[in-house]
Each structure stands twice: as C-alpha cells, then as structure tokens.
Amino acid sequence: MTILTPEARVTFPSSSFSNLCASVHLLLQEQFLKEHIKVAGKVNNLGNSVAVEGAKNKVLITANIDLSKRYMKYLTKKYLKKNNLRDWLRVVASSKDNYELRYFQINNDEDEEDDEE
C-alpha cells in the first residue's frame, strides 16, 4: 500500500478548459473531497488531521495521518464519474505524491481511413 507524503496534489488540465470552468470544477472537487474523505472510518471527520485546499489549478491535500494514494485516486475517479467527466479525463500519477487529470488521446486515424473507403 502506498502511503501519501504529507502533501498530495491533484492537478486539473488547463488546455481546453476555460479558466472559469476549471475554477468551478476545482471548487466542486475540493468540496467533494472534504465531504467524502474518511478519517478513522467516518466521513466528515477531517479535523486537524487532514486539510483540503484549492490553489490555482490544484487541489492540495495535506495529511498528518496515513492516507493511501490509491484512495485519493479512487475519490477523484468517483468525482469525475459523478460529474460525467470520466469519459474525457483520466487520472495519471505524475510523481510519487502527485496525480494529474489528463485528456484521453483519441486517434482520428481510424476515422479518416473509414471515410476514404
């Protein structure tokens, strides 16, 4: 089990999102994480042990207790599914304590070949 270092980050992509849309989703994800992170088996029990805050295009999760990296990935995927963004974005580990949301790369080569035939 991978344990998060004291500070973990989830980064939103900035390419196609407008700044307003990205900031709205950032606030919504921050709120979602605050409501769904379990501490000692209970939801809404963050106290002083876990802090969730948004900064620019990132959600910073600072924990004084052990939180698994996989659990943060699970909650991020759950948020994406709830907001119908799961078909467009994927969660990728960019470093040991970092996750990024990236767009799926869709190859249009197959579509072009079908159109030519």
C-alpha positions as CSV (number, residue, x, y, z in Angstrom):
1,M,0.0,0.0,0.0
2,T,1.4,3.4,-1.0
3,I,1.2,6.0,1.7
4,L,0.9,9.6,0.8
5,T,3.6,12.0,1.9
6,P,2.4,15.0,4.0
7,E,1.2,16.8,0.9
8,A,-0.6,15.3,-2.2
9,R,-1.8,17.2,-5.2
10,V,-4.5,16.7,-7.9
11,T,-3.9,18.9,-10.9
12,F,-6.6,19.9,-13.4
13,P,-5.6,20.2,-17.1
14,S,-5.6,23.7,-18.4
15,S,-5.6,23.3,-22.1
16,S,-9.2,23.1,-23.2
17,F,-11.0,24.2,-20.0
18,S,-11.8,27.8,-19.8
19,N,-10.5,29.4,-16.6
20,L,-14.0,29.9,-15.2
21,C,-15.0,26.2,-15.9
22,A,-11.7,24.9,-14.4
23,S,-12.1,27.0,-11.3
24,V,-15.7,25.9,-10.8
25,H,-14.7,22.2,-11.1
26,L,-11.8,22.8,-8.8
27,L,-14.1,24.2,-6.1
28,L,-16.5,21.4,-6.6
29,Q,-13.8,18.7,-6.3
30,E,-12.4,20.4,-3.2
31,Q,-15.9,20.3,-1.6
32,F,-16.4,16.7,-2.8
33,L,-13.1,15.6,-1.2
34,K,-13.9,17.4,2.0
35,E,-17.3,15.6,2.2
36,H,-16.0,12.1,1.2
37,I,-12.6,11.6,2.8
38,K,-12.9,9.1,5.6
39,V,-10.8,9.6,8.8
40,A,-11.0,6.8,11.4
41,G,-13.8,5.2,9.3
42,K,-16.1,8.2,9.4
43,V,-16.9,10.8,6.7
44,N,-16.7,14.5,7.6
45,N,-14.2,13.7,10.3
46,L,-11.2,15.7,8.9
47,G,-10.5,17.7,12.0
48,N,-6.8,18.8,12.2
49,S,-5.5,15.6,10.7
50,V,-6.4,16.3,7.0
51,A,-6.6,19.7,5.2
52,V,-8.0,20.1,1.7
53,E,-7.5,23.4,-0.1
54,G,-7.6,24.6,-3.7
55,A,-4.7,26.6,-5.2
56,K,-4.8,27.9,-8.8
57,N,-5.4,24.7,-10.8
58,K,-4.6,22.3,-8.0
59,V,-6.3,20.7,-5.0
60,L,-3.8,20.2,-2.2
61,I,-4.4,17.5,0.4
62,T,-2.2,17.8,3.5
63,A,-2.5,14.9,5.9
64,N,-1.0,14.3,9.4
65,I,-2.2,10.7,9.3
66,D,-1.7,7.9,6.8
67,L,-3.8,8.2,3.6
68,S,-3.3,5.9,0.7
69,K,-2.6,7.3,-2.7
70,R,-5.0,4.8,-4.2
71,Y,-7.8,6.1,-2.0
72,M,-7.3,9.7,-3.3
73,K,-7.3,8.3,-6.9
74,Y,-10.5,6.4,-6.1
75,L,-12.2,9.5,-4.8
76,T,-11.0,11.6,-7.8
77,K,-12.4,9.0,-10.2
78,K,-15.7,8.9,-8.2
79,Y,-15.9,12.7,-8.6
80,L,-15.3,12.5,-12.3
81,K,-17.9,9.8,-12.8
82,K,-20.5,11.8,-10.7
83,N,-20.0,14.8,-13.0
84,N,-19.9,12.9,-16.2
85,L,-16.2,13.8,-16.9
86,R,-14.9,10.3,-16.7
87,D,-15.3,9.8,-20.4
88,W,-13.0,12.7,-21.2
89,L,-10.4,12.8,-18.4
90,R,-8.2,10.2,-16.8
91,V,-6.2,10.2,-13.6
92,V,-2.5,9.7,-14.0
93,A,0.3,9.6,-11.4
94,S,2.8,12.2,-12.5
95,S,5.1,11.6,-9.5
96,K,5.2,9.7,-6.2
97,D,2.8,12.1,-4.4
98,N,1.1,13.7,-7.4
99,Y,-1.9,13.0,-9.6
100,E,-2.8,14.8,-12.8
101,L,-6.0,14.7,-14.8
102,R,-5.3,14.3,-18.5
103,Y,-7.5,14.2,-21.5
104,F,-7.8,10.9,-23.3
105,Q,-5.9,10.9,-26.6
106,I,-8.3,9.9,-29.3
107,N,-6.8,8.7,-32.5
108,N,-8.6,10.1,-35.6
109,D,-6.5,7.9,-38.0
110,E,-9.1,5.1,-38.0
111,D,-11.9,7.6,-38.8
112,E,-10.0,9.1,-41.7
113,E,-9.3,5.6,-43.1
114,D,-13.0,4.7,-42.9
115,D,-14.0,7.9,-44.7
116,E,-11.6,7.2,-47.6
117,E,-13.1,3.8,-48.3
